[in-house]
Amino acid sequence: MPDAPGSGEPWGDGLIARRVNEATAAEQAVAALEVRSGGSQTAAPLAYDGALRSRLDALRELVGLSRTRLDSRTLSEAGRVLDEAAARRRLSGQHTVVAIAGATGSGKSQLFNALAGVTISETGVRRPTTAAPIACSWSDGAASLIDRLGIPGRLRRRPVQSADAEAQLRGLVLVDLPDHDSAAVQHREQVDRVLALVDAVIWVVDPEKYADAMLHERYLRPMAGHAEVMFVVLNQVDRLPGEAAEMVLDDLRRLLDEDGVALGEYGEPGATVLALSALTGDGVGELRELLGQFVAERGAAARRIAADVDAAGWRLRSVYATERRTGLSEEARDDFAARLADAVGATAAGDAAERAWLRNANRACGTPWLRLWRWYEDRRDPPTGRMPVRSQADEEATARQRVEQAVRTVSERASAGLPAPWAQAVREAAVRGAQGLPEALDELTARAGVPQGRPPRPGWWPAAVLAQASMTLLQILGGLWLVGQIAGVMSPNLGVPVLLMVAGIIGGPLVEWSCRLAARGPARRYGQDAERRLREAAAGCGRARVLDPVAAELLRYREVREQYGRVMGAEALVR
């Protein structure tokens, strides 16, 4: 069993799993140097710049705001990036961990040995040759970084080089990985695990497998966003005659471009692509020089974390970003309020209030004879055979359907254009608010509907009542006068009593008609006030139970969208 990572074991001097040249002088020198180095020195932790810290904080806030809306699988990659960023930040910022990855027979272990200047990783014809990751550090203080990779002490080495050569790569931790296309599943699993933890990677390809679909589809294409921390090396160019190496290299660049891997040409940030031969040493010096510059910048770890944040953000794009305008418009709110008002019968309540005001006016200002006749007609013909009135149960069922339709409509409008999880949350909030809404509307209708008792009377009603009473008195007085003349009690004089009766008979309806005209305006305003109160009560109930919870979900979405914009940059929301 390999030693557990983090065990504190110093650089090991155990044998690497190989069968030839086990006792060479170079091996003995390496082992002696490893034992002396100890690896106990600690280096200063990594520091992220302000932009990357802000993005990580935004991603952490984004994950926190989304836990109740998204499942753990959706957020798992973002959580992993945050964990790895925190773990890497606590470790050395003076070292850069670079993995060498490649397919079987690509010569990656040979390149690993060429860079180290000594045979460390086993090479040969037996496949797979590299069975476990092997680490080589050019300076002290990298033990915690290698512990994080899970590489035991017996598989950790230090190169034997001149002081100048060691200074060129000071701070480099080079890791030779098993073959990514190994037939052994555990080898592929180790490759995937370590690739997720290193700061940069050197992909080694050969003229035969540089276009291998597995390499491009499983690794290069998904890692296209990590181009700035990626080297792509075409090895074994010594096997290519003439200009064939340049042709293969150009074709490799074409494939990388199709994979979406940006190439670091003409000073632009991107992957470094070069050709070399680890066997002859041709081009190895150029790679060592590029690696030295890359490590000296000490920015690979931060760039790797930034690329991980980008990748995690783009995976989450479908659950945060939308190209449509979202939210509830005033028109949608007004329509919802209108539908609720229709459900509670606000218009009918206003009409009923207006009719009640007019009836009260008729009672106060109408002629007594006409009111008496209407009373007699009502007694003689009770309203039994008129148009059937809908039952209360039917009215309640219709009102409930209208309320449900209003809630469905407003939830659909509020969720339109939202990513699926947030649209579902908005709809659920609307459904929860709709529970008990019909009953609440019924209760407020009873409180805020047509006012109980008689409507208030305007100031001119007493004068109208007095005028109508005067007209009635004139009729009675004229009638009594005529009766008196007929009975011989009074002297004959038809003109005056007839004139009084005619004045009363004509004046009464005239006063009633005038009062009706004068009552239309106050009655209409009274009905409108009753309708407005009921509409406002229904709208307030709908707002408290449905619109406010929906608005809270929309606000939460705007918050996470804002955080997502900080993670990805504002341009990510509109691309």
C-alpha positions in Angstrom: 0.0 0.0 0.0 1.3 3.5 -0.8 1.9 5.7 2.2 -1.0 7.9 3.0 -0.7 11.5 1.9 0.1 14.0 4.6 1.9 11.4 6.7 4.9 13.7 7.1 7.2 11.1 5.6 10.4 12.8 4.2 11.6 12.3 0.7 11.7 8.6 0.3 14.7 6.5 -0.9 12.7 3.5 -1.8 13.0 1.8 -5.1 10.7 2.8 -8.0 8.9 -0.2 -9.5 11.4 -1.1 -12.2 13.6 -4.0 -13.0 16.7 -2.6 -14.8 19.6 -0.3 -13.8 18.5 -0.4 -10.1 22.0 0.2 -8.8 23.3 2.9 -11.1 25.5 5.6 -9.7 22.9 8.2 -10.7 20.2 6.5 -8.7 22.5 6.4 -5.7 23.2 10.0 -6.0 19.5 10.8 -6.2 18.6 8.8 -3.2 21.4 10.4 -1.1 20.2 13.9 -2.1 16.6 13.0 -1.3 17.4 11.8 2.2 19.5 15.0 2.8 16.7 17.3 1.6 14.1 16.1 4.1 11.3 18.3 2.6 10.5 19.8 6.0 10.9 23.4 4.9 7.6 25.4 4.6 7.0 28.1 2.0 4.8 31.1 2.1 1.2 30.4 1.2 -0.3 31.3 -2.1 -2.0 34.8 -2.4 -4.8 35.5 -4.9 -5.2 38.9 -6.4 -8.2 41.0 -5.7 -10.1 40.1 -8.9 -9.8 36.4 -8.2 -10.7 36.8 -4.6 -13.8 38.7 -5.6 -14.8 36.0 -8.1 -14.3 33.3 -5.5 -16.4 35.2 -2.9 -19.1 35.7 -5.5 -19.1 32.0 -6.3 -19.3 31.1 -2.7 -22.2 33.5 -2.2 -23.8 32.1 -5.4 -23.6 28.5 -4.0 -25.0 29.6 -0.7 -28.0 31.4 -2.3 -28.7 28.5 -4.5 -28.7 25.5 -2.1 -32.4 25.6 -1.6 -33.2 25.9 -5.3 -30.6 23.6 -7.0 -29.7 20.0 -6.2 -26.3 19.2 -4.8 -25.2 17.5 -8.0 -25.6 20.8 -10.0 -23.6 22.7 -7.4 -21.0 19.9 -6.8 -18.4 21.2 -9.3 -18.7 24.8 -8.0 -18.3 23.4 -4.5 -15.2 21.4 -5.5 -13.6 24.5 -7.1 -14.2 26.5 -3.9 -12.7 23.7 -1.8 -9.7 23.2 -4.0 -9.1 27.0 -4.2 -9.1 27.2 -0.4 -6.8 24.2 -0.1 -4.4 25.5 -2.7 -4.3 28.9 -1.1 -3.1 27.5 2.1 -0.1 25.8 0.4 3.1 27.1 -1.1 2.9 30.1 -3.4 6.6 29.7 -4.3 6.0 26.4 -6.1 4.2 25.4 -9.3 3.0 21.9 -9.7 3.1 20.7 -13.3 1.9 17.3 -14.5 3.2 15.5 -17.5 0.4 13.6 -19.1 0.3 11.5 -22.3 -0.8 8.3 -23.9 0.9 5.0 -23.9 4.2 5.2 -25.8 4.2 9.0 -26.2 7.5 9.3 -24.3 6.3 11.4 -21.4 8.4 9.5 -18.9 11.4 9.9 -21.1 10.7 13.7 -21.2 10.2 13.7 -17.5 13.7 12.2 -17.1 15.2 14.5 -19.6 13.9 17.6 -17.7 15.1 16.1 -14.4 18.5 15.3 -15.9 18.5 11.9 -14.4 16.6 8.7 -14.8 13.8 8.8 -12.3 10.7 7.5 -14.1 10.9 4.0 -15.7 10.9 3.8 -19.4 10.8 0.8 -21.6 8.8 -1.3 -24.0 6.5 -2.8 -21.3 3.1 -1.1 -21.1 1.9 0.5 -19.0 5.3 1.6 -17.6 4.3 4.3 -15.1 2.0 2.7 -12.6 1.7 5.5 -10.1 2.4 9.3 -10.2 6.0 10.2 -9.4 7.0 13.7 -8.2 10.2 15.5 -8.7 10.8 18.8 -6.9 13.5 21.4 -7.7 13.4 23.1 -4.3 12.4 22.5 -0.7 9.1 23.4 0.8 6.8 21.5 -1.6 6.0 18.5 0.7 2.5 19.7 1.5 1.7 20.3 -2.2 2.8 16.7 -3.0 0.9 15.4 0.0 -2.2 17.0 -1.5 -1.6 14.9 -4.7 -1.5 11.7 -2.6 2.0 10.8 -3.8 3.8 8.8 -1.1 7.3 9.6 0.0 8.9 6.7 -1.8 7.8 8.2 -5.1 9.2 11.6 -4.5 12.5 12.6 -6.0 14.9 15.5 -6.5 16.9 16.1 -9.7 20.6 15.8 -9.9 21.7 18.8 -11.9 24.1 21.6 -11.9 23.4 24.7 -9.7 22.6 26.7 -12.8 20.2 24.1 -14.2 18.5 23.7 -10.8 18.1 27.5 -10.4 16.4 27.7 -13.8 13.5 25.5 -12.6 13.6 26.5 -8.9 10.0 26.2 -7.6 8.9 23.5 -10.1 7.3 20.3 -8.9 7.0 18.0 -11.9 4.7 15.0 -11.7 4.9 12.1 -14.1 1.4 10.6 -14.5 0.3 7.1 -15.6 -0.9 6.8 -19.2 -4.3 8.4 -19.6 -5.3 5.6 -22.0 -4.0 2.8 -19.8 -5.9 -0.5 -19.8 -5.8 -0.3 -16.0 -8.8 1.6 -14.7 -7.0 2.7 -11.6 -4.4 4.3 -13.7 -6.9 6.4 -15.5 -8.6 7.3 -12.2 -5.3 8.5 -10.9 -4.7 10.7 -13.9 -8.1 12.3 -13.6 -7.6 12.9 -9.9 -4.2 14.5 -10.2 -5.1 16.6 -13.2 -7.8 18.2 -11.1 -5.2 19.3 -8.5 -2.1 20.4 -10.4 -1.4 24.0 -11.4 -0.5 23.2 -15.0 -0.1 20.3 -17.4 2.2 19.3 -20.2 0.4 17.1 -22.7 2.9 14.9 -24.5 1.7 13.5 -27.9 3.6 11.6 -30.5 3.3 11.6 -34.3 1.1 8.6 -34.3 -1.5 9.5 -31.6 -1.6 13.3 -31.6 -5.1 13.2 -33.2 -6.4 10.4 -30.9 -10.1 11.1 -30.2 -9.9 10.0 -26.6 -7.2 12.7 -25.9 -9.2 15.5 -27.6 -12.7 14.6 -26.5 -12.0 13.5 -22.9 -9.2 16.0 -22.0 -8.3 18.7 -24.4 -11.7 19.9 -25.4 -13.2 19.9 -21.8 -10.0 21.7 -20.6 -10.0 24.3 -23.4 -10.5 27.0 -20.9 -7.2 26.1 -19.1 -5.1 26.9 -22.2 -3.0 29.4 -20.3 -1.7 26.7 -18.0 -1.2 24.1 -20.7 1.7 23.0 -22.7 1.2 20.7 -25.7 4.5 18.9 -26.7 4.9 16.9 -29.9 7.5 14.4 -28.9 9.6 12.0 -31.0 10.0 14.4 -33.9 13.3 12.7 -34.6 11.2 10.0 -36.2 9.8 12.5 -38.8 11.8 13.1 -41.9 12.4 16.6 -43.4 9.6 19.1 -43.0 7.1 16.4 -41.8 7.6 17.7 -38.2 6.3 21.1 -39.1 3.4 19.7 -41.0 2.4 17.5 -38.1 2.8 20.4 -35.7 0.6 22.6 -37.9 -2.0 19.9 -38.0 -1.8 19.6 -34.2 -2.4 23.3 -33.9 -5.4 23.0 -36.2 -6.9 20.2 -34.0 -6.3 22.3 -30.9 -8.1 25.2 -32.5 -11.0 23.0 -33.3 -11.0 21.9 -29.6 -11.3 25.5 -28.6 -7.9 25.6 -27.1 -6.4 29.1 -27.5 -2.8 29.1 -28.7 -0.2 31.3 -27.1 1.1 32.8 -30.3 2.1 36.4 -31.1 2.1 37.3 -27.4 -1.5 36.3 -26.8 -2.3 34.2 -23.7 -2.9 30.5 -24.5 -1.4 27.1 -24.7 2.3 26.7 -25.6 2.8 24.3 -28.5 6.2 23.0 -29.5 8.0 20.0 -31.0 10.9 18.2 -29.4 12.6 14.9 -29.0 13.2 13.6 -25.5 15.4 10.9 -26.9 17.9 13.2 -28.7 17.4 16.2 -26.5 16.4 18.4 -29.5 13.9 21.1 -28.2 14.2 20.0 -24.5 16.2 23.0 -23.7 13.6 25.3 -25.2 10.9 23.6 -23.1 13.1 23.9 -20.0 13.5 27.6 -20.6 9.8 28.1 -21.2 9.0 26.1 -18.0 11.6 28.3 -16.1 9.8 31.5 -17.2 6.4 30.0 -16.5 7.4 28.9 -12.9 9.2 32.2 -12.2 6.0 34.1 -12.8 4.4 32.2 -10.0 1.0 32.9 -11.5 0.1 29.4 -12.7 -1.9 28.4 -9.6 -4.0 31.5 -9.7 -4.6 31.1 -13.4 -5.6 27.5 -12.9 -8.1 28.4 -10.2 -9.5 31.2 -12.4 -9.9 28.8 -15.2 -11.7 26.3 -12.9 -14.0 29.1 -11.8 -14.7 29.9 -15.5 -15.4 26.2 -16.2 -17.7 25.8 -13.2 -19.5 29.0 -14.1 -20.1 27.9 -17.7 -21.5 24.6 -16.5 -24.0 26.6 -14.4 -24.9 29.0 -17.1 -28.2 27.2 -18.0 -29.5 27.6 -14.4 -28.6 31.3 -14.0 -28.3 33.1 -17.2 -31.2 34.1 -19.5 -31.4 36.3 -22.6 -35.0 37.4 -21.9 -36.2 40.1 -19.6 -37.6 38.6 -16.4 -39.9 39.8 -13.7 -43.4 41.0 -13.3 -44.5 44.0 -15.3 -47.0 46.6 -14.0 -49.3 45.4 -16.7 -49.2 41.8 -15.3 -49.8 43.1 -11.8 -52.7 45.2 -12.9 -54.2 42.3 -14.9 -53.9 40.0 -11.8 -55.6 42.6 -9.6 -58.3 43.0 -12.3 -58.9 39.2 -12.4 -59.2 39.0 -8.6 -61.6 42.0 -8.6 -63.7 40.1 -11.3 -63.6 37.0 -9.1 -65.0 38.9 -6.1 -67.6 40.7 -8.2 -66.2 44.2 -7.6 -68.1 45.6 -10.6 -71.4 44.0 -9.5 -70.8 45.3 -6.0 -70.4 48.8 -7.3 -73.5 48.6 -9.4 -75.4 47.3 -6.4 -74.2 50.2 -4.3 -75.2 52.6 -7.0 -78.7 51.1 -7.2 -79.0 51.2 -3.4 -78.2 54.9 -3.4 -80.8 55.5 -6.1 -83.4 53.5 -4.2 -82.8 55.5 -1.1 -83.1 58.7 -3.1 -86.4 57.4 -4.5 -87.7 56.6 -1.1 -86.8 60.1 0.2 -87.8 62.2 -2.8 -90.4 60.1 -4.7 -94.1 60.9 -4.7 -96.1 59.0 -2.1 -98.6 57.8 -4.5 -96.0 56.3 -6.8 -94.3 54.6 -3.9 -97.6 53.2 -2.7 -98.4 51.9 -6.2 -94.9 50.2 -6.5 -95.5 48.6 -3.1 -98.9 47.3 -4.2 -97.4 45.9 -7.5 -94.7 44.1 -5.5 -97.2 42.6 -3.2 -99.5 41.5 -6.1 -96.7 40.1 -8.3 -94.0 38.6 -6.2 -90.7 37.9 -8.1 -91.2 34.2 -8.4 -91.3 33.6 -12.1 -88.5 35.8 -13.2 -85.1 34.8 -14.7 -83.5 32.1 -12.5 -80.7 33.2 -10.3 -77.6 31.1 -10.1 -77.1 29.2 -6.8 -74.6 30.3 -4.3 -72.6 27.1 -4.9 -72.3 27.9 -8.6 -71.2 31.4 -7.8 -68.5 30.2 -5.4 -67.3 27.5 -7.9 -67.0 30.1 -10.7 -65.2 32.6 -8.4 -62.7 29.9 -7.3 -62.0 29.0 -10.9 -61.4 32.6 -11.7 -59.0 32.9 -8.8 -57.1 29.8 -9.9 -56.9 31.1 -13.4 -55.6 34.4 -12.2 -52.9 32.7 -10.1 -51.8 30.5 -13.0 -51.6 33.4 -15.4 -49.5 35.6 -13.1 -47.2 32.7 -12.3 -46.7 31.9 -15.9 -45.9 35.6 -16.6 -43.5 35.8 -13.7 -41.7 32.7 -14.6 -41.4 33.4 -18.3 -37.8 33.4 -19.4 -36.4 32.2 -16.1 -34.0 29.2 -16.0 -35.9 26.1 -15.1 -35.1 25.9 -11.4 -36.1 29.5 -10.7 -39.2 29.3 -12.9 -40.2 26.3 -10.8 -39.6 28.1 -7.6 -41.7 31.0 -8.8 -44.6 28.8 -9.7 -44.4 26.9 -6.4 -44.5 30.2 -4.5 -47.6 31.3 -6.4 -49.3 27.9 -5.8 -48.5 28.2 -2.0 -49.9 31.7 -1.9 -53.1 30.6 -3.7 -53.9 28.1 -0.9 -56.7 29.8 1.0 -56.9 32.7 -1.3 -60.6 32.2 -2.4 -61.6 32.0 1.3 -59.7 35.1 2.1 -61.3 36.9 -0.8 -64.8 35.8 0.4 -64.0 37.2 3.8 -62.9 40.6 2.6 -65.8 40.7 0.2 -68.1 40.5 3.2 -66.2 43.3 5.0 -65.5 45.6 2.1 -68.5 44.9 -0.2 -71.7 47.0 -0.3 -71.8 49.0 2.9 -74.5 48.0 5.3 -77.4 50.3 6.1 -78.7 53.2 4.1 -76.3 55.2 1.9 -75.4 58.7 3.2 -77.6 61.6 2.0 -76.4 64.7 0.4 -77.2 68.1 1.9 -79.9 68.9 -0.7 -82.1 66.0 0.3 -84.0 67.7 3.1 -85.0 70.5 0.7 -86.1 67.9 -1.9 -88.1 66.0 0.8 -89.7 69.3 1.9 -90.5 70.2 -1.7 -92.1 66.8 -2.3 -94.1 67.1 0.9 -95.3 70.5 -0.2 -96.5 69.1 -3.5 -98.3 66.3 -1.6 -99.9 68.9 0.7 -101.0 71.0 -2.2 -102.8 68.0 -3.7 -104.4 67.1 -0.4 -105.4 70.7 0.2 -106.9 71.1 -3.3 -108.8 67.9 -3.0 -110.2 68.8 0.4 -111.3 72.2 -1.0 -113.1 70.5 -3.8 -114.8 68.0 -1.5 -115.9 70.9 0.7 -117.4 72.7 -2.2 -119.2 69.6 -3.3 -120.6 69.1 0.2 -121.7 72.8 0.3 -119.5 73.6 3.2 -117.5 76.0 1.2 -118.4 78.6 -1.5 -118.1 77.4 -5.0 -114.7 78.4 -6.5 -113.1 75.7 -8.8 -110.2 77.7 -10.0 -108.1 77.8 -6.9 -108.4 74.2 -5.7 -108.0 72.8 -9.2 -104.9 75.0 -9.6 -103.5 73.7 -6.3 -104.2 70.1 -7.2 -102.7 70.5 -10.7 -99.6 72.1 -9.2 -99.2 69.3 -6.7 -99.8 66.6 -9.3 -97.3 68.1 -11.7 -94.9 69.3 -9.1 -94.5 65.9 -7.4 -93.2 64.0 -10.4 -91.2 67.0 -11.4 -89.5 67.1 -8.0 -88.9 63.3 -8.2 -87.5 63.6 -11.7 -85.2 66.5 -10.7 -84.0 64.5 -7.7 -83.2 61.5 -9.9 -81.1 63.7 -12.2 -79.4 65.2 -9.2 -78.9 61.7 -7.6 -77.1 60.1 -10.6 -73.8 61.7 -9.9 -73.6 61.0 -6.2 -75.0 57.4 -6.8 -72.4 56.8 -9.5 -69.6 58.1 -7.2 -70.9 56.0 -4.3 -70.9 52.9 -6.5 -67.5 53.6 -7.8 -66.2 54.1 -4.2 -67.6 50.7 -3.2 -66.1 49.1 -6.3 -62.7 50.7 -5.7 -62.7 49.6 -2.1 -63.4 46.0 -3.1 -60.8 46.1 -5.9 -58.2 47.5 -3.5 -59.0 44.9 -0.9 -58.8 42.1 -3.4 -55.6 43.5 -4.9 -54.1 43.8 -1.4 -55.0 40.2 -0.5 -53.6 38.9 -3.8 -50.4 41.0 -3.4 -49.8 39.7 0.2 -50.5 36.1 -0.6 -49.2 35.7 -4.2 -47.4 38.6 -5.6 -45.1 39.2 -2.6 -43.9 35.6 -2.4 -43.4 35.6 -6.2 -41.5 38.9 -6.0 -39.3 37.4 -3.2 -38.3 34.5 -5.5 -37.6 36.9 -8.4 -35.5 39.0 -6.1 -33.6 36.0 -5.0 -33.0 35.1 -8.7 -31.8 38.7 -9.4 -29.4 38.3 -6.5 -27.9 35.0 -7.7 -27.8 36.4 -11.3 -25.8 39.4 -10.0 -23.4 37.0 -8.2 -23.2 34.9 -11.3 -22.3 38.1 -13.2 -19.5 38.8 -10.8 -18.3 35.2 -11.2 -18.3 35.2 -15.0 -18.1 38.9 -15.9 -21.1 41.0 -17.1 -20.5 39.9 -20.7 -21.2 36.3 -19.8 -24.9 37.2 -19.2 -25.5 38.4 -22.7 -23.3 36.0 -24.7 
